[in-house]
Amino acid sequence: MRILFVTSNRVGDAVLSTGLLDHLLKTYPAANFTVACGPAAAELFFRMPRCEQVIAFEKRRFGRHWLGLWAKLVGRVWDLVVDNRGSALGYCLAARARAGLRHRDGPKIAEIGAILGLDPPPLPVVWTAPADDAKAAALLPAGAPVIALAPTANWSGKIWPAERFAALFRALATSTLPGARAAVFAGPGAAERALAAPLLARLPDAIDLCGRLTLYEAAACLARAALFIGNDSGLMHLAAAAGAPTLGLFGPTPAAIYAPVGRRAAAVIAPVPRMDALALAQVHDAARSLLAGETVA
């Protein structure tokens, strides 16, 4: 049995779709999968069981990326095409069954689950290998809790000030998680490192993991964190999927749609849609509530 799964070009949305893929893996234990996604998200699926191929395709003007993807897929007969992009691709391929996204209001995770009529939707997952877990153990040695910090985002309006990240870490490491180490995460490239640099400068003893990990290695590291705090980003969704207690910071973007989804995940929202309006005390209280198993206000 062959299943084609088409998902997002963005890391965060692709992470949110992994629960649906996990459901398919369990429902069709003899099936093999092809995953089509954007290049930034491709690594999410490199460790996925029974994944025959990951096809990374760049978004192009006037929807021309769909033509290129169709050309790579048209020569096969698919038993099932699941399209998380809401495109017409599945109807242009030979397929015995098709299911596609239909846009609806509410949380993105619920919209994804509705593709297969799943309510509640399945939680996102991560796939790692023993080598990834061993690398994470070497980078984040046991003996002290690790607070993972993700100070970057894909646009400046989503970024909480670096000085507040640093002050928050010091407050938590003093009282809530005594002796904690900071680990700073960011994506690849010079732009991401430049965004993380102000926090690294304020926390010179932090474990610097910026741009140094694949997505599956980052997932293995995040699974070891005692707490993750980060801006609305792909790393935030990855942390929640990895099982870390995850606190996402929101200002201008809609937490009602993109709040982190996991067994221990919550969003803290600025009182007005600006990140500089998100007070240190508000985030500190939310982090303590999350760790205590209480509802985050």
Secondary structure, 3 states (H helix, E strand, C coil): CEEEEECCCCHHHHHHHHHHHHHHHHHCCCCEEEEEECHHHHHHHCCCCCEEEEEECCCCHHHHHHHHHHHHHCCCEECEEEECCCCCHHHHCEECCEEECCCCCCCHHHHHHHHHCCCCCCCCCCCCCHHHHHHHHHHCCCCCCEEEEECCCCCHHHCCCHHHHHHHHHHHHHHHCCCCEEEEEECCCHHHHHHHHHHHHHCCCCEEEECCCCHHHHHHHHCCCCEEEEECCHHHHHHHHHCCCEEEEECCCCHHHHCCCCCCEEEEECCCCCHHHCCHHHHHHHHHHHHHCCCCC
